């Protein structure tokens, strides 16, 4: 199983892999908003992408 730790302030993610006993960083990291948009484009049907992208927009989620 893989999941991501997302830092909204820095717009950064780190992917984490785990099995039943261990969690470890995979080395896959980068800009969280870009990754979320890539996932959206790969998994959401075209007619709903704009709505999902607005929901996934990272900058408005930041707390300054």
PDB file of N, CA, C and O in Angstrom:
ATOM      1  N   UNK A   1       0.839  -1.163   0.000  1.00  0.00           N
ATOM      2  CA  UNK A   1       0.000   0.000   0.000  1.00  0.00           C
ATOM      3  C   UNK A   1       0.894   1.240   0.000  1.00  0.00           C
ATOM      4  O   UNK A   1       1.937   1.274   0.654  1.00  0.00           O
ATOM      5  N   UNK A   2       0.465   2.249  -0.743  1.00  0.00           N
ATOM      6  CA  UNK A   2       1.186   3.518  -0.793  1.00  0.00           C
ATOM      7  C   UNK A   2       0.242   4.636  -0.369  1.00  0.00           C
ATOM      8  O   UNK A   2      -0.947   4.613  -0.684  1.00  0.00           O
ATOM      9  N   UNK A   3       0.780   5.604   0.341  1.00  0.00           N
ATOM     10  CA  UNK A   3       0.026   6.804   0.644  1.00  0.00           C
ATOM     11  C   UNK A   3       0.998   7.960   0.673  1.00  0.00           C
ATOM     12  O   UNK A   3       2.211   7.752   0.644  1.00  0.00           O
ATOM     13  N   UNK A   4       0.484   9.178   0.730  1.00  0.00           N
ATOM     14  CA  UNK A   4       1.338  10.362   0.648  1.00  0.00           C
ATOM     15  C   UNK A   4       1.162  11.253   1.862  1.00  0.00           C
ATOM     16  O   UNK A   4       0.062  11.422   2.389  1.00  0.00           O
ATOM     17  N   UNK A   5       2.272  11.813   2.283  1.00  0.00           N
ATOM     18  CA  UNK A   5       2.289  12.857   3.287  1.00  0.00           C
ATOM     19  C   UNK A   5       2.345  14.169   2.512  1.00  0.00           C
ATOM     20  O   UNK A   5       3.271  14.385   1.730  1.00  0.00           O
ATOM     21  N   UNK A   6       1.362  15.052   2.721  1.00  0.00           N
ATOM     22  CA  UNK A   6       1.298  16.308   1.964  1.00  0.00           C
ATOM     23  C   UNK A   6       1.492  17.481   2.909  1.00  0.00           C
ATOM     24  O   UNK A   6       0.792  17.611   3.913  1.00  0.00           O
ATOM     25  N   UNK A   7       2.455  18.334   2.570  1.00  0.00           N
ATOM     26  CA  UNK A   7       2.710  19.573   3.304  1.00  0.00           C
ATOM     27  C   UNK A   7       2.055  20.697   2.499  1.00  0.00           C
ATOM     28  O   UNK A   7       2.592  21.125   1.477  1.00  0.00           O
ATOM     29  N   UNK A   8       0.892  21.176   2.960  1.00  0.00           N
ATOM     30  CA  UNK A   8       0.161  22.205   2.220  1.00  0.00           C
ATOM     31  C   UNK A   8       0.908  23.529   2.194  1.00  0.00           C
ATOM     32  O   UNK A   8       0.826  24.256   1.204  1.00  0.00           O
ATOM     33  N   UNK A   9       1.628  23.858   3.247  1.00  0.00           N
ATOM     34  CA  UNK A   9       2.358  25.125   3.286  1.00  0.00           C
ATOM     35  C   UNK A   9       3.435  25.195   2.202  1.00  0.00           C
ATOM     36  O   UNK A   9       3.652  26.244   1.597  1.00  0.00           O
ATOM     37  N   UNK A  10       4.096  24.078   1.969  1.00  0.00           N
ATOM     38  CA  UNK A  10       5.193  24.044   0.980  1.00  0.00           C
ATOM     39  C   UNK A  10       4.748  23.488  -0.363  1.00  0.00           C
ATOM     40  O   UNK A  10       5.539  23.478  -1.305  1.00  0.00           O
ATOM     41  N   UNK A  11       3.491  23.018  -0.485  1.00  0.00           N
ATOM     42  CA  UNK A  11       2.983  22.390  -1.706  1.00  0.00           C
ATOM     43  C   UNK A  11       3.914  21.242  -2.104  1.00  0.00           C
ATOM     44  O   UNK A  11       4.388  21.169  -3.238  1.00  0.00           O
ATOM     45  N   UNK A  12       4.162  20.349  -1.145  1.00  0.00           N
ATOM     46  CA  UNK A  12       5.141  19.276  -1.307  1.00  0.00           C
ATOM     47  C   UNK A  12       4.547  17.967  -0.800  1.00  0.00           C
ATOM     48  O   UNK A  12       3.808  17.958   0.184  1.00  0.00           O
ATOM     49  N   UNK A  13       4.871  16.855  -1.475  1.00  0.00           N
ATOM     50  CA  UNK A  13       4.412  15.550  -1.004  1.00  0.00           C
ATOM     51  C   UNK A  13       5.584  14.575  -0.946  1.00  0.00           C
ATOM     52  O   UNK A  13       6.574  14.726  -1.663  1.00  0.00           O
ATOM     53  N   UNK A  14       5.452  13.583  -0.086  1.00  0.00           N
ATOM     54  CA  UNK A  14       6.375  12.444  -0.019  1.00  0.00           C
ATOM     55  C   UNK A  14       5.535  11.185  -0.012  1.00  0.00           C
ATOM     56  O   UNK A  14       4.590  11.064   0.769  1.00  0.00           O
ATOM     57  N   UNK A  15       5.878  10.244  -0.883  1.00  0.00           N
ATOM     58  CA  UNK A  15       5.156   8.985  -0.934  1.00  0.00           C
ATOM     59  C   UNK A  15       5.729   8.024   0.100  1.00  0.00           C
ATOM     60  O   UNK A  15       6.943   7.924   0.273  1.00  0.00           O
ATOM     61  N   UNK A  16       4.836   7.322   0.780  1.00  0.00           N
ATOM     62  CA  UNK A  16       5.222   6.378   1.820  1.00  0.00           C
ATOM     63  C   UNK A  16       4.629   5.021   1.472  1.00  0.00           C
ATOM     64  O   UNK A  16       3.466   4.914   1.084  1.00  0.00           O
ATOM     65  N   UNK A  17       5.446   3.994   1.618  1.00  0.00           N
ATOM     66  CA  UNK A  17       5.013   2.622   1.355  1.00  0.00           C
ATOM     67  C   UNK A  17       4.963   1.886   2.680  1.00  0.00           C
ATOM     68  O   UNK A  17       5.750   2.158   3.587  1.00  0.00           O
ATOM     69  N   UNK A  18       4.032   0.952   2.784  1.00  0.00           N
ATOM     70  CA  UNK A  18       4.011   0.169   4.014  1.00  0.00           C
ATOM     71  C   UNK A  18       3.568  -1.259   3.748  1.00  0.00           C
ATOM     72  O   UNK A  18       2.853  -1.554   2.790  1.00  0.00           O
ATOM     73  N   UNK A  19       4.022  -2.128   4.633  1.00  0.00           N
ATOM     74  CA  UNK A  19       3.493  -3.484   4.691  1.00  0.00           C
ATOM     75  C   UNK A  19       2.889  -3.609   6.088  1.00  0.00           C
ATOM     76  O   UNK A  19       2.624  -2.584   6.717  1.00  0.00           O
ATOM     77  N   UNK A  20       2.671  -4.760   6.573  1.00  0.00           N
ATOM     78  CA  UNK A  20       2.026  -4.913   7.877  1.00  0.00           C
ATOM     79  C   UNK A  20       2.861  -4.383   9.046  1.00  0.00           C
ATOM     80  O   UNK A  20       2.311  -4.071  10.102  1.00  0.00           O
ATOM     81  N   UNK A  21       4.171  -4.280   8.872  1.00  0.00           N
ATOM     82  CA  UNK A  21       5.028  -3.922   9.994  1.00  0.00           C
ATOM     83  C   UNK A  21       5.838  -2.648   9.809  1.00  0.00           C
ATOM     84  O   UNK A  21       6.236  -2.034  10.799  1.00  0.00           O
ATOM     85  N   UNK A  22       6.096  -2.232   8.570  1.00  0.00           N
ATOM     86  CA  UNK A  22       7.054  -1.168   8.321  1.00  0.00           C
ATOM     87  C   UNK A  22       6.487  -0.084   7.412  1.00  0.00           C
ATOM     88  O   UNK A  22       5.784  -0.377   6.445  1.00  0.00           O
ATOM     89  N   UNK A  23       6.796   1.166   7.729  1.00  0.00           N
ATOM     90  CA  UNK A  23       6.512   2.299   6.857  1.00  0.00           C
ATOM     91  C   UNK A  23       7.859   2.844   6.390  1.00  0.00           C
ATOM     92  O   UNK A  23       8.787   2.968   7.189  1.00  0.00           O
ATOM     93  N   UNK A  24       7.972   3.167   5.109  1.00  0.00           N
ATOM     94  CA  UNK A  24       9.230   3.736   4.622  1.00  0.00           C
ATOM     95  C   UNK A  24       8.950   4.720   3.503  1.00  0.00           C
ATOM     96  O   UNK A  24       7.971   4.583   2.769  1.00  0.00           O
ATOM     97  N   UNK A  25       9.819   5.713   3.379  1.00  0.00           N
ATOM     98  CA  UNK A  25       9.732   6.655   2.275  1.00  0.00           C
ATOM     99  C   UNK A  25      10.156   5.945   0.998  1.00  0.00           C
ATOM    100  O   UNK A  25      11.110   5.167   1.010  1.00  0.00           O
ATOM    101  N   UNK A  26       9.459   6.203  -0.099  1.00  0.00           N
ATOM    102  CA  UNK A  26       9.775   5.534  -1.361  1.00  0.00           C
ATOM    103  C   UNK A  26      10.802   6.299  -2.183  1.00  0.00           C
ATOM    104  O   UNK A  26      11.382   5.746  -3.117  1.00  0.00           O
ATOM    105  N   UNK A  27      11.033   7.567  -1.846  1.00  0.00           N
ATOM    106  CA  UNK A  27      11.907   8.406  -2.663  1.00  0.00           C
ATOM    107  C   UNK A  27      11.131   9.172  -3.715  1.00  0.00           C
ATOM    108  O   UNK A  27      11.688  10.029  -4.402  1.00  0.00           O
ATOM    109  N   UNK A  28       9.837   8.865  -3.846  1.00  0.00           N
ATOM    110  CA  UNK A  28       8.994   9.585  -4.785  1.00  0.00           C
ATOM    111  C   UNK A  28       8.430  10.802  -4.057  1.00  0.00           C
ATOM    112  O   UNK A  28       7.650  10.657  -3.116  1.00  0.00           O
ATOM    113  N   UNK A  29       8.820  11.992  -4.486  1.00  0.00           N
ATOM    114  CA  UNK A  29       8.336  13.215  -3.855  1.00  0.00           C
ATOM    115  C   UNK A  29       8.293  14.330  -4.881  1.00  0.00           C
ATOM    116  O   UNK A  29       8.777  14.174  -6.002  1.00  0.00           O
ATOM    117  N   UNK A  30       7.710  15.454  -4.494  1.00  0.00           N
ATOM    118  CA  UNK A  30       7.645  16.581  -5.419  1.00  0.00           C
ATOM    119  C   UNK A  30       6.524  17.536  -5.075  1.00  0.00           C
ATOM    120  O   UNK A  30       6.080  17.615  -3.930  1.00  0.00           O
ATOM    121  N   UNK A  31       6.075  18.260  -6.085  1.00  0.00           N
ATOM    122  CA  UNK A  31       5.040  19.268  -5.935  1.00  0.00           C
ATOM    123  C   UNK A  31       3.676  18.582  -5.804  1.00  0.00           C
ATOM    124  O   UNK A  31       3.244  17.882  -6.720  1.00  0.00           O
ATOM    125  N   UNK A  32       3.005  18.779  -4.681  1.00  0.00           N
ATOM    126  CA  UNK A  32       1.753  18.077  -4.436  1.00  0.00           C
ATOM    127  C   UNK A  32       0.652  18.500  -5.399  1.00  0.00           C
ATOM    128  O   UNK A  32      -0.111  17.651  -5.860  1.00  0.00           O
ATOM    129  N   UNK A  33       0.546  19.797  -5.719  1.00  0.00           N
ATOM    130  CA  UNK A  33      -0.524  20.216  -6.625  1.00  0.00           C
ATOM    131  C   UNK A  33      -0.334  19.608  -8.009  1.00  0.00           C
ATOM    132  O   UNK A  33      -1.312  19.203  -8.637  1.00  0.00           O
ATOM    133  N   UNK A  34       0.902  19.534  -8.501  1.00  0.00           N
ATOM    134  CA  UNK A  34       1.147  18.907  -9.807  1.00  0.00           C
ATOM    135  C   UNK A  34       0.774  17.425  -9.782  1.00  0.00           C
ATOM    136  O   UNK A  34       0.159  16.925 -10.724  1.00  0.00           O
ATOM    137  N   UNK A  35       1.138  16.728  -8.723  1.00  0.00           N
ATOM    138  CA  UNK A  35       0.826  15.300  -8.611  1.00  0.00           C
ATOM    139  C   UNK A  35      -0.674  15.068  -8.527  1.00  0.00           C
ATOM    140  O   UNK A  35      -1.193  14.141  -9.150  1.00  0.00           O
ATOM    141  N   UNK A  36      -1.381  15.902  -7.760  1.00  0.00           N
ATOM    142  CA  UNK A  36      -2.827  15.759  -7.655  1.00  0.00           C
ATOM    143  C   UNK A  36      -3.502  15.986  -9.001  1.00  0.00           C
ATOM    144  O   UNK A  36      -4.457  15.288  -9.340  1.00  0.00           O
ATOM    145  N   UNK A  37      -3.014  16.956  -9.772  1.00  0.00           N
ATOM    146  CA  UNK A  37      -3.574  17.210 -11.105  1.00  0.00           C
ATOM    147  C   UNK A  37      -3.284  16.041 -12.044  1.00  0.00           C
ATOM    148  O   UNK A  37      -4.138  15.674 -12.852  1.00  0.00           O
ATOM    149  N   UNK A  38      -2.090  15.451 -11.948  1.00  0.00           N
ATOM    150  CA  UNK A  38      -1.764  14.284 -12.769  1.00  0.00           C
ATOM    151  C   UNK A  38      -2.696  13.125 -12.434  1.00  0.00           C
ATOM    152  O   UNK A  38      -3.203  12.454 -13.334  1.00  0.00           O
ATOM    153  N   UNK A  39      -2.922  12.887 -11.148  1.00  0.00           N
ATOM    154  CA  UNK A  39      -3.837  11.821 -10.732  1.00  0.00           C
ATOM    155  C   UNK A  39      -5.256  12.101 -11.219  1.00  0.00           C
ATOM    156  O   UNK A  39      -5.957  11.190 -11.659  1.00  0.00           O
ATOM    157  N   UNK A  40      -5.670  13.343 -11.141  1.00  0.00           N
ATOM    158  CA  UNK A  40      -6.988  13.735 -11.626  1.00  0.00           C
ATOM    159  C   UNK A  40      -7.114  13.430 -13.118  1.00  0.00           C
ATOM    160  O   UNK A  40      -8.094  12.825 -13.549  1.00  0.00           O
ATOM    161  N   UNK A  41      -6.134  13.845 -13.894  1.00  0.00           N
ATOM    162  CA  UNK A  41      -6.173  13.614 -15.342  1.00  0.00           C
ATOM    163  C   UNK A  41      -6.183  12.131 -15.685  1.00  0.00           C
ATOM    164  O   UNK A  41      -6.761  11.726 -16.694  1.00  0.00           O
ATOM    165  N   UNK A  42      -5.545  11.327 -14.849  1.00  0.00           N
ATOM    166  CA  UNK A  42      -5.458   9.886 -15.115  1.00  0.00           C
ATOM    167  C   UNK A  42      -6.689   9.112 -14.652  1.00  0.00           C
ATOM    168  O   UNK A  42      -6.940   8.010 -15.139  1.00  0.00           O
ATOM    169  N   UNK A  43      -7.467   9.673 -13.713  1.00  0.00           N
ATOM    170  CA  UNK A  43      -8.540   8.867 -13.117  1.00  0.00           C
ATOM    171  C   UNK A  43      -9.943   9.455 -13.226  1.00  0.00           C
ATOM    172  O   UNK A  43     -10.923   8.755 -12.972  1.00  0.00           O
ATOM    173  N   UNK A  44     -10.053  10.715 -13.594  1.00  0.00           N
ATOM    174  CA  UNK A  44     -11.365  11.377 -13.636  1.00  0.00           C
ATOM    175  C   UNK A  44     -11.788  11.575 -15.092  1.00  0.00           C
ATOM    176  O   UNK A  44     -10.981  11.982 -15.927  1.00  0.00           O
ATOM    177  N   UNK A  45     -13.042  11.290 -15.389  1.00  0.00           N
ATOM    178  CA  UNK A  45     -13.537  11.475 -16.753  1.00  0.00           C
ATOM    179  C   UNK A  45     -13.472  12.958 -17.112  1.00  0.00           C
ATOM    180  O   UNK A  45     -13.662  13.816 -16.249  1.00  0.00           O
ATOM    181  N   UNK A  46     -13.204  13.261 -18.384  1.00  0.00           N
ATOM    182  CA  UNK A  46     -12.974  14.653 -18.798  1.00  0.00           C
ATOM    183  C   UNK A  46     -14.050  15.653 -18.364  1.00  0.00           C
ATOM    184  O   UNK A  46     -13.719  16.783 -18.005  1.00  0.00           O
ATOM    185  N   UNK A  47     -15.306  15.272 -18.389  1.00  0.00           N
ATOM    186  CA  UNK A  47     -16.354  16.248 -18.070  1.00  0.00           C
ATOM    187  C   UNK A  47     -16.366  16.667 -16.599  1.00  0.00           C
ATOM    188  O   UNK A  47     -17.006  17.662 -16.257  1.00  0.00           O
ATOM    189  N   UNK A  48     -15.681  15.943 -15.728  1.00  0.00           N
ATOM    190  CA  UNK A  48     -15.634  16.300 -14.304  1.00  0.00           C
ATOM    191  C   UNK A  48     -14.267  16.813 -13.842  1.00  0.00           C
ATOM    192  O   UNK A  48     -14.119  17.180 -12.676  1.00  0.00           O
ATOM    193  N   UNK A  49     -13.281  16.846 -14.713  1.00  0.00           N
ATOM    194  CA  UNK A  49     -11.921  17.234 -14.302  1.00  0.00           C
ATOM    195  C   UNK A  49     -11.848  18.650 -13.745  1.00  0.00           C
ATOM    196  O   UNK A  49     -11.159  18.881 -12.751  1.00  0.00           O
ATOM    197  N   UNK A  50     -12.536  19.594 -14.358  1.00  0.00           N
ATOM    198  CA  UNK A  50     -12.473  20.974 -13.871  1.00  0.00           C
ATOM    199  C   UNK A  50     -12.995  21.061 -12.439  1.00  0.00           C
ATOM    200  O   UNK A  50     -12.395  21.743 -11.607  1.00  0.00           O
ATOM    201  N   UNK A  51     -14.090  20.388 -12.143  1.00  0.00           N
ATOM    202  CA  UNK A  51     -14.635  20.394 -10.780  1.00  0.00           C
ATOM    203  C   UNK A  51     -13.675  19.759  -9.788  1.00  0.00           C
ATOM    204  O   UNK A  51     -13.466  20.290  -8.697  1.00  0.00           O
ATOM    205  N   UNK A  52     -13.094  18.633 -10.156  1.00  0.00           N
ATOM    206  CA  UNK A  52     -12.168  17.943  -9.263  1.00  0.00           C
ATOM    207  C   UNK A  52     -10.897  18.771  -9.070  1.00  0.00           C
ATOM    208  O   UNK A  52     -10.381  18.855  -7.955  1.00  0.00           O
ATOM    209  N   UNK A  53     -10.388  19.383 -10.139  1.00  0.00           N
ATOM    210  CA  UNK A  53      -9.191  20.227 -10.006  1.00  0.00           C
ATOM    211  C   UNK A  53      -9.436  21.383  -9.047  1.00  0.00           C
ATOM    212  O   UNK A  53      -8.555  21.720  -8.256  1.00  0.00           O
ATOM    213  N   UNK A  54     -10.614  21.995  -9.099  1.00  0.00           N
ATOM    214  CA  UNK A  54     -10.929  23.087  -8.168  1.00  0.00           C
ATOM    215  C   UNK A  54     -10.961  22.577  -6.732  1.00  0.00           C
ATOM    216  O   UNK A  54     -10.533  23.277  -5.814  1.00  0.00           O
ATOM    217  N   UNK A  55     -11.464  21.369  -6.534  1.00  0.00           N
ATOM    218  CA  UNK A  55     -11.490  20.766  -5.199  1.00  0.00           C
ATOM    219  C   UNK A  55     -10.078  20.462  -4.696  1.00  0.00           C
ATOM    220  O   UNK A  55      -9.799  20.596  -3.505  1.00  0.00           O
ATOM    221  N   UNK A  56      -9.189  20.052  -5.606  1.00  0.00           N
ATOM    222  CA  UNK A  56      -7.822  19.669  -5.238  1.00  0.00           C
ATOM    223  C   UNK A  56      -6.844  20.845  -5.226  1.00  0.00           C
ATOM    224  O   UNK A  56      -5.656  20.642  -4.975  1.00  0.00           O
ATOM    225  N   UNK A  57      -7.298  22.042  -5.484  1.00  0.00           N
ATOM    226  CA  UNK A  57      -6.419  23.209  -5.576  1.00  0.00           C
ATOM    227  C   UNK A  57      -5.758  23.474  -4.224  1.00  0.00           C
ATOM    228  O   UNK A  57      -6.435  23.834  -3.262  1.00  0.00           O
ATOM    229  N   UNK A  58      -4.452  23.301  -4.151  1.00  0.00           N
ATOM    230  CA  UNK A  58      -3.707  23.381  -2.888  1.00  0.00           C
ATOM    231  C   UNK A  58      -3.578  24.803  -2.333  1.00  0.00           C
ATOM    232  O   UNK A  58      -3.796  24.974  -1.134  1.00  0.00           O
ATOM    233  N   UNK A  59      -3.239  25.838  -3.117  1.00  0.00           N
ATOM    234  CA  UNK A  59      -3.019  27.161  -2.511  1.00  0.00           C
ATOM    235  C   UNK A  59      -4.152  27.683  -1.630  1.00  0.00           C
ATOM    236  O   UNK A  59      -3.856  28.249  -0.578  1.00  0.00           O
ATOM    237  N   UNK A  60      -5.426  27.530  -1.987  1.00  0.00           N
ATOM    238  CA  UNK A  60      -6.472  28.024  -1.065  1.00  0.00           C
ATOM    239  C   UNK A  60      -6.536  27.247   0.261  1.00  0.00           C
ATOM    240  O   UNK A  60      -7.126  27.731   1.227  1.00  0.00           O
ATOM    241  N   UNK A  61      -5.944  26.068   0.315  1.00  0.00           N
ATOM    242  CA  UNK A  61      -5.969  25.274   1.554  1.00  0.00           C
ATOM    243  C   UNK A  61      -4.885  25.709   2.535  1.00  0.00           C
ATOM    244  O   UNK A  61      -4.924  25.337   3.708  1.00  0.00           O
ATOM    245  N   UNK A  62      -3.928  26.485   2.067  1.00  0.00           N
ATOM    246  CA  UNK A  62      -2.832  26.921   2.935  1.00  0.00           C
ATOM    247  C   UNK A  62      -3.338  27.850   4.015  1.00  0.00           C
ATOM    248  O   UNK A  62      -4.264  28.633   3.804  1.00  0.00           O
ATOM    249  N   UNK A  63      -2.725  27.752   5.156  1.00  0.00           N
ATOM    250  CA  UNK A  63      -3.042  28.634   6.271  1.00  0.00           C
ATOM    251  C   UNK A  63      -1.825  29.494   6.516  1.00  0.00           C
ATOM    252  O   UNK A  63      -0.807  29.005   7.004  1.00  0.00           O
ATOM    253  N   UNK A  64      -1.916  30.784   6.180  1.00  0.00           N
ATOM    254  CA  UNK A  64      -0.757  31.683   6.322  1.00  0.00           C
ATOM    255  C   UNK A  64      -0.627  32.219   7.724  1.00  0.00           C
ATOM    256  O   UNK A  64       0.292  32.986   8.009  1.00  0.00           O
TER     257      UNK A  64
END
